[in-house]
Amino acid sequence: MARQVYVLDLSDETLAEEYEQWHRPGNVPARVLQDIVDAGNLVMEIYRTGDRLVMITETEGNAQPQDRTGSAESQAWEAQMDRFQKPVPSAAEGVKWQPAECIFMLAEHLRKDIK
């Protein structure tokens, strides 16, 4: 299982409540949820602080969360969410959710076999 962490900014913090409302249980279209699962996502969580969003995913194998937009419903959902989202300044061209690099893992520091 692979964990990935991604960051994205809200285009306008005043839209945060509406964005959160769209992501509450019952508001995400069933086909969008199915596409997320079909893409190999076992876990997907989105957190917010101010205008910054953080998405944590855990996937099977090499599945990438951005591979979840195969259906017309998911493409429509992405288009609808575009007005709320803007890439972080360091994002590659055309990439909304920017991968974040892990720079610290407590478990690596606590291993007894590390010298």
N, C-alpha and C positions, 0 to 999 in steps of 0.2 A: 504494500500500500504506500502511496506517495502523498505527502502533504505539500500543498502549494499555498502561498500567501500572495495576495494581489492588493494593490492600492489604487484608488480612484478618488477624484474630488467631486463634490457637488458643484454644479455651475452657479448656484445661488443658495446660500445657507437658508434663506427664507423659504425655500421649497423643500427643506428637509422633512417637515411633517408630512407633506403630501407624498414624498418619495417613500417614507417609512410606511404610510398607509397602504400604498401599492404592494408592499412586501409583507403585509400581515397575512396570517393564515386565512385562506378563502379568497384572497384577492389576486393571487398569481394564477393564471390560467392552467388548467390541468395538463394540457399538452406541453406547456413550457416546463412544468415540473417533470413530466415524463421524459422530455428531451434531456434535461439535466441528468436524470438517472441513467437514461440510455447511453449517455456519453461516458459512463463509468464513474460518475460522482457518487460516492457513498455518503459524504458529508459536504455540505455547503452552508457556511454561515457568513453573514455580513454584519459588521460592527461599524458604528459611526462615532466620531468625536468631532465636533464643530462641522466643518465642511469636508472632512476626510473620511472616506469609506475604506474599510479593510475587509477583504473576503478571504476566508480560509476554506480550502477544499481538501478533501482526501479522496483519492481516486484509485481505481484498480489499474494495475499495469501502467502503461504510458499514456493513458487518457488525459487530455488537457481540457480544463473547464471551458475554454473558448470554443471547443468543438461541439457545443451543445445547441447550436442554432439551426439545425437542419430543417425544421418544419416552418411552414409559412406563419404559424402562430408565434413561434419563437422569434422569427425575424420581425414580425409586427411588434412584439413585446420589446425587443431591443430598440426598434425605432421609436417607440413610445417613451422609453427610458432615456433616450438620447438628450432630451431637453433638460433633464436633471443632472446629467453627468458631463464632466470634462476631465481629460487626462491630466495626470500630474505633470509638472514641467519636464521631468526627465523621461517621459514616455516616448517610445518609438512612434514614428508617424503611423497613424491608423490604428494604434493600439489603445483601447480605452483602459482596460484593467492591466496595470503595469505589474509584472512579477517583482516581488520583493525578495532579496537575498537574505538567507539566515546567516547571521554573524555571531550568534551566541546560542549554545545549547548547554543547559545546566548539566545534563546527563554526561556530556563529554568531559566536563570538569570533575565530575564525581567518580568516574571510573577508577577503580583501584589499579588497573593494569597500565594506566598512562604514567609515564615517567617524566 
